[in-house]
Amino acid sequence: MAVLKKLEDFLDQHGVAYTHTVHPLAYTAREVASAEHLPPQEIAKTVVFLTENGYHMVVLPASKVVDFQELRALLGFSHARLATEKELSQLFPDCELGAMPPFGNLYGMPVHVDSSLLADEKIGFNAGTHRDLIHISLKDYRQLVNPEVVTISRIVAAQRGW
């Protein structure tokens, strides 16, 4: 898809070192982590939500889920809901559904990164398809995107043994 080239050009223009890997078809961030033989903590998943102030992007580890109650309280929104598939296809026409990269700045939307993602030095993320993954340093990602760091995730209940 066109976004892979767009991302590579953007990273090259900013002198950012990255690697691009291709893995078997994987639709969820957890499946990507498994396909890449990486811990879920190192795979960043992108969640897009709609508030009264427009669309926003939150980036968190594959091992976590967004706590929307915490998100609304912390960011001061009275309403926040997941973007629909139709909305995602309109917002990210150059990406396969659900494979958008965590670069809201390339799509004109604010980005919030969950503090739990900051534990590792590198992250991997979808590059517009369910097969392509870009790996960059977290430091470079933060410099390129300048996301707001927040704590709005929780561990998936199944991981806690519930």
Long-range contacts (C-beta under 8 A, 24 or more apart in sequence): 1-94, 1-95, 1-96, 1-128, 1-129, 1-132, 2-94, 2-128, 3-92, 3-94, 3-95, 3-100, 3-101, 3-127, 3-128, 4-127, 4-128, 4-129, 4-132, 6-94, 6-106, 7-101, 7-103, 7-106, 7-127, 7-128, 7-134, 8-134, 10-103, 10-106, 10-144, 11-134, 11-136, 11-144, 14-140, 14-144, 16-136, 16-137, 16-140, 16-144, 17-136, 17-137, 17-140, 18-134, 18-135, 18-136, 18-140, 19-134, 19-135, 20-127, 20-132, 20-133, 20-134, 20-135, 21-124, 21-132, 21-133, 21-135, 22-131, 22-132, 22-133, 23-131, 23-133, 24-131, 25-130, 25-131, 26-130, 26-131, 27-98, 27-130, 28-62, 29-61, 29-62, 30-62, 30-63, 32-62, 32-124, 32-126, 32-133, 33-62, 36-124, 36-133, 38-124, 39-63, 41-116, 41-117, 41-119, 41-120, 42-120, 42-122, 42-123, 42-124, 43-123, 43-124, 43-125, 43-133, 44-102, 44-117, 44-123, 44-124, 44-125, 45-125, 46-100, 46-101, 46-102, 46-125, 46-126, 47-82, 48-82, 48-83, 48-87, 48-88, 48-91, 48-100, 48-109, 49-80, 49-81, 49-82, 49-83, 50-80, 50-81, 50-82, 50-83, 50-87, 51-75, 51-77, 51-79, 51-80, 52-77, 52-78, 52-79, 53-77, 54-109, 55-83, 55-87, 55-91, 55-109, 56-80, 56-104, 56-109, 56-110, 56-111, 56-112, 57-102, 57-104, 57-107, 57-109, 57-110, 57-111, 57-112, 58-111, 58-112, 58-113, 58-114, 58-150, 58-152, 59-102, 59-111, 59-112, 59-113, 59-114, 59-117, 59-125, 59-147, 60-113, 60-114, 60-116, 60-117, 60-152, 60-153, 61-114, 61-116, 61-117, 61-153, 63-155, 63-156, 63-159, 64-114, 64-116, 64-153, 64-154, 64-155, 64-156, 65-153, 65-154, 65-155, 65-156, 66-152, 66-153, 67-152, 67-153, 67-154, 70-151, 70-152, 70-154, 71-150, 71-152, 74-150, 74-151, 74-152, 75-112, 75-150, 75-152, 92-128, 94-128, 95-126, 95-128, 95-129, 96-128, 96-129, 96-130, 98-126, 98-130, 99-126, 99-127, 99-128, 99-129, 99-130, 99-132, 100-126, 100-128, 101-125, 101-126, 101-127, 101-128, 101-134, 102-141, 102-145, 103-144, 103-145, 104-145, 104-147, 105-144, 105-145, 105-146, 110-148, 111-145, 111-146, 111-147, 111-148, 112-147, 112-148, 112-149, 112-150, 112-152, 113-142, 113-145, 113-147, 113-148, 113-149, 113-150, 114-149, 114-150, 114-151, 114-152, 114-153, 115-149, 115-150, 115-151, 116-151, 116-153, 118-149
